[in-house]
Amino acid sequence: MGEMDLKKAEYYTNRELSWLGFNNRILGEARDVTLPLFERLKFLSITASNLDEFFMIRVASLKDMVHAGYTKKDISGMTAQEQLKKILKETHELVDQQYSTYNRSLIPALKKRGLKIISEHESLSEEQKKFVDAYFEENVYPVLTPMAMDSSRPFPLIRNKTLNIGALICRKDGKEKHKTLDFATVQVPSVLPRIVELPEGKDGEKRVILLEEIIERNIGQLFLSYDVVCAHPYRVMRNADLTIDEDEAEDLLKEIQKQLKKRQWGEVIRLEIEGKIDKRLLDILKEEFAVKDSDVFEIGGPLDLTFLMKLYGMEGFEEYKVKKYIPQPVPALMNDDSIFANIRKGDILLHHPYMTFAPVVDFVKQAAKDPNVLAIKQTLYRVSGNSPIIAALAQAAENGKQVSVLVELKARFDEENNIIWAKKLEKAGCHVIYGLVGLKTHSKITLVVRREEDGIRRYVHLGTGNYNDSTAKLYTDCGLLTCAEPIGEDATAVFNMLSGYSEPKHWNDLAVAPIWLRKRFLKLIEREKNWAKEGKEAHIIAKMNSLCDWEIIAALYAASAAGVKIELIIRGICCLKVGIPHISENISVRSIVGNFLEHARIFYFYNDGAEELYMGSADWMPRNLDKRVEIVFPLKDEKIKQQAKHILDIQLADNLKAHILQPDGSYEKIDRRGKKTLICAQDYFCEEAIKNAKQPLDPVLDHVFIPAEAAAEQNKLQMYENIYDKDNS
């Protein structure tokens, strides 16, 4: 066989289409009748929220390219124009599937469980009409701002993502009634609950109606001198991609604040309208928003399905939800010693949300109060609304400690939040660094410098996820607590680099992007390829969120062709193709979509038996390897290595939530029939964490693989199928 051409476009999948495939997998969970009903509502809500962000950023970026005349092809050989065409076709199909799931499956199933969503105000009973009208008068009417368009009033500015009701109105008086139709609009206020509970009927059924239906029913009260000819909800999605010329921006903080305001008024890239909309009204909206037919989505149900997350939170339906998991204590920390004393005993691996995030918070809290702590340094990308970490850092500065915090202002959709926190930290006396020009700081690192009897000791936390105590309950991530001197030295070098642009002469253990992380990964893949060429066993396992870097994929193809066994666990985007003859036949890809969002990055290299494992903040994407400050760290402790390998082993054994990539680019769930054991990795880790927390003196080091009993899982499956059968009978 001659030299392989690994640049062929047909060897790669388009990034955006791969992402749509991922959102389809989430939609698959909403359609899965074996899941509790309210969990399915949650997944459908997630698909809607994901699609919004996809349009605001990814589709917007492609439209910008088209406007700029950019014709360069992506790795799959598609221009921006070609991508847009294909994306719009597939998103229309996806939206149709979303509403088919909502109307044909979920709404009837909810009704069977005693919850009815009244989708049209016309179907209200007389008693309900009285309630709704009174609710409108007392709670809604005072908040509304109706706006009309005529010769003296231009078309109003409609904010991004807001739900609005458009109407055609004509004057009640005079002969012009049938000649002149004016456009009017009113925003559905986001400050009011979108779901309104109606009084319970005699049958005990709980009924709800959406706020837009209440406003639509009473819209005549907003335009008293007019007849309302028609009224329909609509929603616009705008370009929300922030483009900041950092070199020109004198003050990045002010520039970002300015750009945030602009986000509300960017180009309209999607218009959602009610399926039965009056054509005259639609024509006005299309003209004013300057959208093409392909950008218009006719919706067969309520616009913006993210309200389903609020429905999920309703009380009284707990039996149709997965029992809330409580993160468990970390066995290594279940004693009365300080966190620093425990770290000195040996490295500690954290696995969230199975283990609690509290030790990460305590690490900063204890450091803030400890008189022997001299300095705390931390990178912050996304934090929670009322972050205990922020509070602890502020307290540490007030206690006279040297506190340096890198706050990434360019963390998408969290910019505003981060600006607020940054200002608070500055006021408390922290030294705040506002990211680096041209780079996003995405790494997750905390350094605590402590004076001890034998001199200065550095304690470090490194993680795969954000310092966010809220998302830590929903995202699966890993973290390492260590006081190993080589990592401590590297951590100091990282912060010196971030604050003073001084790159060290050498690094001990940490691999940092954009300096040399790409080279490190390529070298590790190359090494496995060389072992395979020598006829030795060669094996790579890599778990991440996304894989779309051409150079990395080409390296994996070359390694696979040489005989390396490559197992990839990739939640979202995967531009690599499996099953290409002589190229990717040794590669398998699985995507796990479960109750928690898979977010950890773990990398395993067999290395002729001298196994190496790494964790970090970086995916295999150009942005992570070339345009962000990322950290990947090795696992040196043998016990920790086994724990990390165990995580990978269980995920590779998952046959309930894993979707396997096929050679045609589709993903299929594993056929459960005939399987002696059924394994859901996330459930397995939950049960394992509960078990380990009960026996802290003897934590599970040598993991015995005990999968879920097939019979129990089969019974659960049968139960859900029985429920579904009843629903459809």
C-alpha positions in Angstrom: 0.0 0.0 0.0 1.4 3.4 -1.0 1.4 6.6 1.0 -2.1 7.4 2.4 -3.7 10.8 1.5 -5.3 11.7 4.8 -6.5 15.0 3.6 -9.3 13.7 1.5 -12.6 15.5 2.3 -14.6 12.3 2.2 -12.7 11.1 5.3 -14.2 13.9 7.4 -17.6 14.8 8.7 -18.7 18.5 8.8 -18.5 19.9 12.3 -22.0 21.6 12.3 -23.8 18.5 10.9 -22.0 16.4 13.5 -23.3 18.7 16.2 -26.9 18.4 14.9 -26.4 14.7 15.1 -25.6 15.1 18.8 -28.7 17.2 19.4 -30.6 14.4 17.6 -29.2 12.0 20.2 -30.6 14.2 23.0 -33.9 14.3 21.2 -33.8 10.5 21.1 -33.8 10.5 24.9 -37.0 12.6 24.8 -38.5 10.0 22.6 -37.4 7.1 24.7 -40.5 5.5 26.3 -38.3 3.6 28.9 -37.4 6.9 30.6 -39.7 8.5 33.2 -42.0 11.0 31.5 -40.7 14.2 33.1 -37.1 13.3 32.2 -38.2 13.2 28.6 -39.6 16.7 29.0 -36.2 17.8 30.3 -34.4 16.4 27.3 -36.8 18.0 24.8 -36.2 21.3 26.6 -32.4 20.8 26.3 -32.7 20.3 22.5 -34.5 23.6 22.2 -31.9 25.5 24.3 -29.0 23.9 22.4 -30.6 24.8 19.0 -30.9 28.4 20.1 -27.2 28.7 20.9 -26.3 26.8 17.7 -28.1 29.4 15.6 -26.8 32.4 17.6 -23.2 31.3 17.3 -22.5 28.7 14.7 -25.2 29.6 12.0 -24.5 33.2 12.6 -20.8 32.7 12.0 -21.5 30.9 8.7 -23.8 33.7 7.6 -21.0 36.2 8.4 -18.6 34.2 6.2 -21.2 34.2 3.3 -21.6 38.0 3.7 -17.9 38.4 3.6 -17.6 36.3 0.4 -15.5 33.7 2.3 -15.3 30.6 0.1 -12.6 28.5 1.8 -13.9 24.9 2.3 -13.9 23.1 5.7 -12.2 19.7 6.3 -15.2 17.9 4.8 -15.0 19.9 1.6 -18.0 22.2 2.2 -18.1 26.0 1.7 -20.0 28.2 4.3 -22.9 28.5 1.7 -23.1 24.7 1.3 -23.0 24.2 5.0 -25.8 26.7 5.6 -28.0 25.0 3.0 -27.6 21.5 4.5 -27.9 22.8 8.1 -31.2 24.6 7.4 -32.6 21.5 5.8 -31.6 19.4 8.8 -32.7 21.9 11.4 -36.1 22.1 9.8 -36.4 18.3 10.1 -35.1 18.4 13.7 -37.7 21.0 14.7 -40.5 18.9 13.0 -39.3 15.9 15.1 -39.2 18.0 18.3 -42.9 19.0 17.8 -43.9 15.6 16.7 -42.5 14.3 20.0 -44.2 17.1 21.9 -47.6 16.8 20.3 -47.9 13.1 19.6 -46.1 11.5 22.5 -45.6 13.9 25.5 -48.8 15.8 25.6 -51.0 12.7 25.5 -48.8 11.0 28.1 -49.0 14.1 30.4 -52.8 14.1 30.2 -52.8 10.4 31.2 -50.8 11.4 34.3 -53.2 14.1 35.2 -51.6 17.2 33.7 -53.2 19.0 30.8 -51.5 21.8 28.9 -54.2 24.0 27.3 -52.6 24.9 24.0 -55.4 27.2 22.7 -57.2 29.8 24.7 -60.3 29.1 22.6 -60.8 25.7 24.3 -61.1 27.2 27.8 -64.2 26.5 29.8 -66.4 29.5 31.0 -65.0 29.2 34.5 -61.4 29.1 33.2 -62.0 32.1 30.9 -63.1 34.1 34.0 -59.9 33.1 35.9 -57.7 33.8 32.9 -59.2 37.2 32.3 -58.9 38.2 35.9 -55.3 37.0 36.0 -54.6 39.1 32.9 -56.1 42.2 34.4 -54.3 41.9 37.8 -50.9 40.5 36.9 -50.2 40.8 33.2 -51.8 44.0 31.8 -49.8 46.4 34.0 -46.5 44.9 32.7 -47.2 44.9 28.9 -45.9 47.5 26.4 -48.0 47.3 23.2 -46.3 48.9 20.2 -47.9 49.8 16.9 -46.3 50.5 13.5 -47.7 53.2 11.1 -46.5 56.1 9.0 -45.3 58.0 12.1 -44.0 55.0 14.1 -41.3 52.8 12.6 -41.1 49.0 13.1 -40.0 48.4 16.8 -36.7 46.8 17.7 -37.4 43.2 18.7 -34.9 41.8 21.2 -33.1 38.5 20.6 -34.8 35.3 21.9 -37.8 37.2 23.2 -41.3 35.7 22.7 -43.7 38.2 21.1 -47.2 38.4 19.8 -47.7 40.1 16.4 -51.1 41.4 15.4 -52.8 43.1 12.5 -55.2 45.8 13.6 -57.5 48.2 11.9 -59.4 51.3 13.2 -62.9 50.7 14.5 -64.2 54.0 13.1 -64.7 55.1 9.6 -64.8 53.7 6.1 -61.1 52.9 6.0 -61.7 49.8 8.1 -61.2 47.3 5.4 -58.4 49.2 3.6 -55.7 49.8 6.2 -54.2 47.2 8.3 -51.5 48.2 10.8 -48.9 46.0 12.4 -48.7 45.9 16.2 -46.7 43.8 18.6 -46.3 43.1 22.3 -43.5 41.3 24.1 -44.5 38.4 26.3 -42.8 39.5 29.5 -40.0 37.2 30.7 -40.4 38.6 34.3 -43.7 36.8 34.6 -44.1 33.0 34.8 -44.7 31.5 31.4 -46.7 28.6 32.9 -49.9 29.6 34.6 -51.8 27.1 36.7 -55.6 27.1 36.4 -57.9 26.2 39.2 -58.1 22.4 39.6 -61.3 20.8 38.2 -63.6 18.4 39.9 -61.8 15.5 38.2 -58.6 16.4 40.1 -56.7 17.1 36.8 -54.0 19.8 37.0 -54.4 22.2 34.1 -51.9 24.8 32.9 -51.9 27.5 30.2 -49.1 29.4 28.7 -48.8 33.2 29.2 -48.8 34.0 25.5 -52.3 32.4 25.2 -53.6 34.6 28.0 -52.2 37.7 26.3 -53.5 36.6 22.9 -57.0 36.1 24.3 -57.0 39.6 25.8 -55.0 41.5 23.2 -58.0 43.6 22.2 -57.6 45.4 25.5 -54.2 46.7 24.4 -55.6 48.4 21.3 -59.0 49.7 22.4 -59.6 51.9 19.3 -58.9 49.0 17.0 -60.2 45.7 15.9 -57.7 42.9 16.1 -57.8 41.1 12.8 -55.4 38.4 13.9 -52.7 37.7 16.5 -49.9 35.2 16.5 -46.8 34.5 18.5 -43.3 34.9 16.9 -39.7 34.8 18.0 -36.4 36.0 16.5 -32.9 34.6 16.9 -30.1 37.1 16.2 -26.4 36.9 15.6 -25.0 36.8 19.1 -21.4 36.0 18.2 -19.2 38.6 19.8 -16.5 39.9 17.5 -14.0 42.1 19.4 -10.9 43.6 17.9 -8.7 43.2 21.0 -5.8 45.1 19.6 -8.0 48.1 19.0 -9.9 47.8 22.3 -8.3 50.1 24.8 -10.3 48.7 27.6 -11.4 45.1 27.1 -13.9 45.3 30.0 -15.7 48.3 28.4 -15.6 46.9 24.9 -17.2 43.6 26.0 -19.9 45.5 27.9 -20.6 47.5 24.7 -20.7 44.4 22.6 -23.1 42.7 25.0 -25.7 45.4 24.3 -25.2 44.9 20.6 -26.0 41.2 21.0 -29.6 42.0 21.4 -29.8 43.7 18.0 -27.6 41.5 15.7 -28.8 40.3 12.3 -31.9 38.1 12.5 -30.9 34.6 11.5 -34.1 32.6 12.4 -37.7 33.6 12.6 -40.0 31.2 14.5 -43.7 31.7 13.9 -46.9 29.9 14.7 -47.8 27.4 12.0 -51.3 28.8 11.4 -50.1 32.5 11.1 -52.0 34.9 8.8 -50.0 35.2 5.6 -50.3 39.0 5.6 -48.7 39.2 9.1 -46.0 36.8 8.1 -45.1 38.9 5.0 -44.6 42.0 7.2 -42.3 40.0 9.6 -40.3 38.6 6.8 -39.8 42.0 5.2 -38.9 43.8 8.4 -36.5 41.2 9.6 -35.1 40.7 6.1 -35.2 36.9 6.3 -35.5 34.3 3.6 -38.1 31.5 3.5 -35.5 29.0 4.6 -34.8 31.1 7.8 -38.5 30.9 8.7 -39.6 28.0 11.0 -43.3 27.3 11.1 -44.0 25.8 14.5 -46.8 23.3 15.2 -47.1 24.1 18.9 -45.8 26.5 21.5 -42.7 28.5 20.5 -39.6 28.1 22.6 -39.8 24.7 24.2 -37.4 25.6 27.0 -40.5 26.3 29.1 -40.6 22.5 29.6 -37.7 22.8 32.1 -40.1 24.9 34.3 -42.8 22.3 33.8 -40.2 19.7 34.9 -39.9 21.6 38.2 -43.6 21.5 39.0 -44.4 19.8 42.2 -46.6 16.7 42.5 -45.1 14.5 39.8 -42.0 13.1 41.5 -42.9 9.6 40.6 -42.3 10.5 36.9 -38.8 11.8 37.5 -35.5 10.1 38.2 -34.8 10.3 42.0 -32.4 13.2 42.6 -28.9 11.9 43.2 -27.0 13.4 46.1 -23.2 13.7 45.5 -21.3 11.6 48.0 -18.4 12.4 50.3 -14.8 11.7 49.0 -13.5 8.7 51.0 -10.0 10.2 51.2 -11.4 13.3 53.0 -13.8 11.6 55.4 -11.8 12.4 58.5 -11.1 15.3 60.8 -7.8 16.3 59.2 -7.5 19.6 57.3 -7.7 19.4 53.5 -4.0 20.2 53.3 -3.1 17.4 55.7 -5.1 15.0 53.5 -3.4 16.1 50.3 0.0 15.6 51.9 -1.0 11.9 52.4 -1.2 11.4 48.6 -2.9 12.7 45.5 -6.7 12.7 45.6 -8.9 12.1 42.5 -12.3 13.8 42.5 -15.1 12.4 40.2 -18.1 14.8 40.0 -21.0 14.7 40.4 -20.7 11.3 41.9 -18.4 12.7 44.5 -19.3 16.1 46.0 -17.8 19.3 44.7 -17.5 20.6 48.3 -13.8 19.7 48.7 -12.9 22.1 45.8 -14.9 24.9 47.6 -13.3 23.9 50.9 -9.9 24.0 49.4 -10.3 27.7 48.7 -12.3 28.4 51.9 -9.7 26.8 54.2 -6.9 28.6 52.3 -8.7 31.9 52.9 -8.8 31.4 56.7 -5.5 29.5 57.2 -2.9 31.9 58.7 -0.1 29.9 57.1 -1.4 30.4 53.6 0.4 33.2 51.8 -1.1 33.3 48.4 -4.1 31.9 46.4 -4.1 32.0 42.6 -7.0 30.8 40.4 -8.4 30.8 36.9 -12.2 31.4 36.6 -14.1 30.7 33.4 -17.7 30.1 34.5 -18.9 30.4 38.1 -22.4 30.1 39.6 -24.7 33.0 40.4 -23.9 33.1 44.1 -20.4 31.5 44.0 -19.0 30.4 47.4 -15.5 30.4 45.7 -15.8 34.1 44.8 -16.8 34.8 48.4 -13.8 32.9 49.7 -11.4 34.6 47.4 -12.7 38.0 48.5 -12.4 37.0 52.1 -8.8 35.8 51.5 -7.8 39.2 50.1 -9.5 40.9 53.0 -7.5 38.6 55.3 -4.3 40.1 53.8 -3.4 37.2 51.5 -2.0 37.6 48.0 -4.9 36.7 45.8 -4.6 36.6 42.0 -7.6 35.7 39.9 -7.7 35.4 36.1 -11.3 36.1 35.1 -12.1 35.2 31.5 -14.2 37.9 30.1 -14.8 36.2 26.8 -16.6 33.1 28.3 -19.5 32.9 25.9 -22.9 34.0 27.4 -21.2 34.4 30.8 -19.4 37.6 30.0 -21.9 39.8 32.0 -21.7 37.6 35.0 -17.9 37.5 34.9 -17.7 41.3 34.7 -19.8 41.7 37.8 -17.6 39.2 39.8 -14.4 40.7 38.5 -15.4 44.1 39.8 -16.3 42.6 43.2 -13.0 40.8 43.5 -11.1 44.0 42.7 -13.0 45.9 45.3 -12.1 43.2 47.9 -8.4 43.7 47.1 -7.7 40.8 44.7 -5.4 41.2 41.8 -7.6 40.5 38.8 -6.2 39.6 35.4 -8.7 40.0 32.5 -7.6 37.1 30.2 -5.0 37.3 27.5 -5.2 39.2 24.2 -6.2 36.8 21.4 -6.6 33.8 23.7 -9.4 32.5 26.0 -8.2 31.1 29.3 -10.1 27.9 29.6 -7.8 26.0 32.0 -9.0 25.0 35.5 -6.3 25.5 38.0 -6.0 26.7 41.6 -2.7 27.2 43.4 -2.4 27.7 47.2 1.1 28.7 48.6 1.5 27.7 52.2 4.2 28.3 54.8 5.0 25.0 56.6 7.7 23.8 59.1 9.9 22.4 56.3 9.5 25.5 54.1 7.1 26.7 51.4 4.7 24.1 50.0 2.4 24.5 47.0 -1.0 22.8 46.8 -2.7 22.5 43.5 -6.2 21.7 42.2 -6.4 20.8 38.5 -9.7 20.0 36.8 -11.6 19.2 33.7 -14.6 21.4 34.5 -15.4 24.9 35.7 -15.2 26.2 39.2 -19.0 26.2 39.3 -20.7 24.6 42.3 -24.1 24.6 40.4 -23.1 22.8 37.2 -20.8 20.5 39.2 -24.1 18.7 40.2 -25.0 18.2 36.5 -21.7 17.7 34.7 -19.4 14.7 34.9 -15.9 16.0 35.6 -12.7 15.0 37.2 -10.3 16.9 39.4 -6.9 16.3 41.1 -5.7 17.6 44.4 -1.9 17.3 44.8 1.1 18.9 46.4 3.6 17.2 44.1 6.5 19.6 43.8 6.9 19.3 39.9 3.2 20.2 39.4 3.5 23.0 42.0 6.4 24.5 40.1 4.5 24.3 36.8 1.4 25.9 38.4 3.5 28.9 39.5 4.9 29.1 36.0 1.3 29.1 34.6 0.3 32.0 36.7 3.5 33.9 36.0 2.8 33.4 32.3 -0.8 34.6 32.6 0.0 37.7 34.6 3.4 38.6 33.2 3.7 36.9 29.8 6.8 35.1 31.0 7.1 31.6 29.7 9.4 29.3 31.8 12.5 27.7 30.3 11.1 24.3 30.9 7.9 22.5 32.2 7.9 19.5 34.4 4.6 17.8 34.0 1.9 20.1 32.7 1.2 20.4 29.0 -0.1 23.9 28.2 -1.9 25.2 25.1 -1.3 27.0 22.9 2.4 26.6 23.6 3.0 22.8 23.1 -0.1 20.8 23.9 -0.8 20.0 20.3 2.8 18.7 19.9 2.5 16.6 23.0 -0.7 14.9 21.8 0.7 14.2 18.3 3.8 12.8 19.9 1.8 10.5 22.2 -0.3 9.2 19.2 2.9 8.8 17.1 4.5 6.7 19.9 1.6 4.3 19.9 1.8 4.0 16.1 5.5 3.1 16.4 4.8 0.4 19.0 2.2 -1.1 16.6 4.7 -1.0 13.7 7.1 -3.0 15.9 4.3 -5.6 16.2 3.6 -4.8 19.8 0.2 -4.1 21.5 -0.8 -0.5 21.0 -3.9 1.1 22.5 -5.4 4.7 22.8 -8.5 5.6 24.8 -9.6 9.2 24.6 -12.6 10.7 26.3 -13.7 14.3 25.5 -16.5 16.6 24.4 -15.5 17.2 20.8 -13.1 16.0 18.1 -12.7 18.2 15.0 -9.0 19.0 14.7 -7.8 17.8 11.2 -4.2 17.2 12.3 -5.2 15.1 15.3 -7.7 13.1 13.3 -5.1 12.4 10.5 -2.7 11.2 13.2 -5.4 8.9 14.6 -6.0 7.6 11.1 -2.3 6.9 10.6 -2.1 5.1 14.0 -5.2 3.0 13.2 -3.8 2.0 9.8 -0.6 0.9 11.6 -2.7 -1.4 13.9 -3.3 0.8 17.0 -6.6 0.0 18.8 -8.3 3.4 19.3 -11.4 3.7 21.4 -13.0 7.2 21.5 -15.7 8.4 23.9 -16.9 11.6 22.5 -20.1 13.3 23.7 -20.7 15.8 21.0 -19.0 16.7 17.7 -16.9 14.1 16.0 -15.5 14.9 12.5 -13.7 11.5 12.3 -15.2 8.7 10.3 -15.1 5.0 11.3 -14.8 2.0 9.1 -12.8 3.6 6.2 -11.0 0.6 4.7 -7.3 0.4 5.7 -7.6 3.8 7.5 -10.1 3.8 10.4 -11.0 0.2 10.8 -9.4 0.0 14.2 -11.3 3.1 15.6 -14.5 3.0 17.5 -16.5 6.0 18.6 -19.2 6.1 21.3 -21.3 9.0 22.6 -22.9 8.7 26.0 -26.0 10.8 26.5 -27.5 10.4 30.0 -28.9 12.2 33.0 -25.6 14.0 33.6 -23.7 15.9 30.9 -20.5 14.1 30.1 -17.7 16.8 30.3 -14.5 15.1 31.6 -11.4 14.8 29.3 -9.3 11.7 30.0 -6.6 10.4 27.7 -5.0 6.9 27.9 -1.9 5.6 26.1 -0.8 2.0 26.6 2.9 2.7 25.8 4.1 -0.9 25.6 2.7 -1.6 29.1 4.1 1.5 30.8 0.6 3.1 30.8 0.2 6.9 30.7 -3.0 8.7 31.7 -3.8 12.4 31.4 -6.7 14.6 32.2 -7.3 18.2 31.4 -9.5 21.1 30.1 -8.9 20.6 26.4 -10.9 18.9 23.7 -9.2 17.9 20.4 -10.4 21.0 18.6 -8.4 23.8 16.9 -9.7 26.4 19.3 -8.6 24.3 22.4 -5.1 23.5 21.0 -4.3 26.8 19.3 -6.5 29.7 20.6 -7.0 28.9 24.3 -4.9 28.6 27.4 -5.5 25.0 28.4 -3.8 22.6 30.8 -3.5 18.8 30.5 -1.9 17.1 33.5 -0.5 13.5 33.9 -1.7 11.1 36.6 1.5 9.9 38.3 0.1 8.1 41.3 -0.5 4.4 40.5 -3.7 4.3 42.6 -5.1 7.4 40.8 -4.2 5.9 37.4 -6.2 2.8 38.2 -9.2 4.9 39.3 -9.1 6.9 36.0 -8.7 3.8 34.0 -11.7 2.3 35.8 -13.8 5.3 34.7 -12.9 4.6 31.1 -13.5 0.9 31.4 -17.0 1.4 32.7 -17.9 3.9 30.1 -16.6 1.5 27.4 -18.8 -1.2 28.9 -22.0 1.0 28.8 -24.6 -0.7 26.7 -27.7 1.3 27.8 -26.8 5.0 27.1 -24.0 4.6 24.6 -24.6 5.5 21.0 -22.1 3.9 18.6 -20.9 5.8 15.5 -21.5 3.8 12.3 -19.5 4.0 9.0 -22.4 6.0 7.4 -22.1 8.8 10.0 -25.2 7.8 12.0 -25.2 6.7 15.7 -27.0 3.6 16.9 -27.7 2.4 20.4 -26.4 -1.0 21.3 -29.0 -3.8 20.8 -29.9 -5.0 24.3 -31.4 -8.3 23.3 -29.5 -11.3 24.5 -27.3 -9.2 26.8 -26.6 -10.9 30.1 -25.7 -7.7 31.8 -27.0 -4.2 31.2 -24.7 -1.3 32.2 -25.5 2.3 32.5 -22.1 4.0 33.3 -23.7 6.9 35.1 -25.9 4.8 37.3 -22.9 2.5 38.0 -20.8 5.4 39.3 -23.7 6.7 41.4 -24.0 3.3 43.1 -20.3 3.0 43.5 -19.9 6.4 45.1 -22.6 5.6 47.6 -20.9 2.3 48.4 -17.5 3.8 48.8 -18.8 6.6 51.1 -20.1 3.9 53.4 -16.7 2.3 53.8 -14.2 5.2 53.9 -11.5 3.2 55.8 -11.3 0.7 52.9 -12.0 2.6 49.7 -12.3 0.6 46.5 -8.9 0.6 45.0 -8.9 -2.6 43.1 -12.3 -2.2 41.4 -14.3 -5.3 40.9 -16.5 -4.9 37.8 -20.0 -5.8 39.0 -22.5 -4.6 36.3 -26.1 -4.1 37.0 -28.2 -7.2 37.1 -29.8 -7.8 33.7 -33.0 -9.0 35.3 -33.5 -5.9 37.4 -32.8 -3.7 34.4 -35.2 -5.8 32.3 -37.9 -5.4 34.9 -37.4 -1.6 34.9 -37.6 -1.6 31.1 -40.8 -3.7 31.2 -42.4 -1.4 33.7 -41.9 1.7 31.5 -43.1 -0.2 28.4 -46.2 -1.2 30.3 -46.9 2.4 31.2 -46.4 3.4 27.6 -48.7 0.7 26.3 -51.4 2.0 28.7 -50.9 5.5 27.4 -51.4 4.4 23.8 -54.3 2.0 24.5 
